[in-house]
């Protein structure tokens, strides 16, 4: 069994320990300060006997340090370990911040945390509610930062699971459990590394809310991460404001106004495109002479897909007309027929696509599909011209 030094002193950055087992690059020690991946918190890095740590694994009662290469030392040797403090303290800030955030979410809006994940850039927690409003998240964030400013004590204790009371989430363990407490706010069973007081969390930023299955996923950052993210967001906003010759505070109204202008212009563009397609369709229709069956057959090759669809819709509204159009990139074919043409455009196109390994479909009036090659496109166009 490994004696886990981080349980009682998360601030310890160096230690000496006896090697109890070596298996290739995997090393076990009588005691260790290296935290293994557990509870959503990533492992510590650093060096052991001068060798770089690339992973730390929790295997039952043992902590296994995985080295970059097989060590020069063996069983019985005393080795020196050093912790990457920047990484360790970052994880301490994020994990303590998560305890704080989970407690405040539960206290203020009754949302319980069901899972957590600590990533390299940000951390997330999942709440057992389908929706959290931006106003609720802002209220929780403000309260969490108020507790950080109060610099409340964060303490570690060991208690019997059967008699431990006031836990935010009941523990399924038996015997002694490790409890991390934030004064007058939270008691949680946890084996992770934490700061000594909330002030060391250094600030908390709730950045994003998203629906995840039937829960709400909350992205948050603490300490230096929050500052770095806020700086990056500020730089992005500054760049946007400069591009629009506006101040940052003017961006919301300006972007909303421009979005509305773009939507209006796009709507007008679509109307004009439909009108142009109708004119083109009429010209093509009038240029096509009726065949023996009285059908006007129109073929339009190598045209943009959007234009093909618009013209096809216009042709399908004309009497006794059939349309076949192709686009070279991507290799696409559009087939249409007026209701009185006696032609099922969807069925005909499906049969032609099947013959060349294409995909697509539609209804009797209009259909569209894609094919793998230019040769296949020519084949489909030819088949439709013959069957229609």
ABEGO torsion letter per residue (X at the ends): XBBBAAAABAABABBBBBBABBBEABBBBABBABBBBBGGBBBBBEBBGGBBBABBBBBEABBBBBBABBBABBBGBBBBBBBBAAAAAAAAAAAAAAAAAAAAAAAAAGBBBABBBBBAABBBBBBABABBBAAAAAAAAAAAAAAAAAGBBBBBBBBBAAABBGBABBBABBEBBBBBBBBGABBBBBABBBBABAAAAGEBBBABBBBBEABBBBBBBBEAAAAAAAAAAAAAAAAAAAAAGBBAAAAAAAAAAAAAAAAAAAAAAAAAAAAAAAAAAAAAAAABBBBAAGBBBBBBBGBBAAAAAAAAAAAAABBGBBBBBBBAOBBBBBBBBBAAAGBBAAAAAAAAAAAAGBBEEEBAABBBBBBABAAAAAAAAAAAAAAX
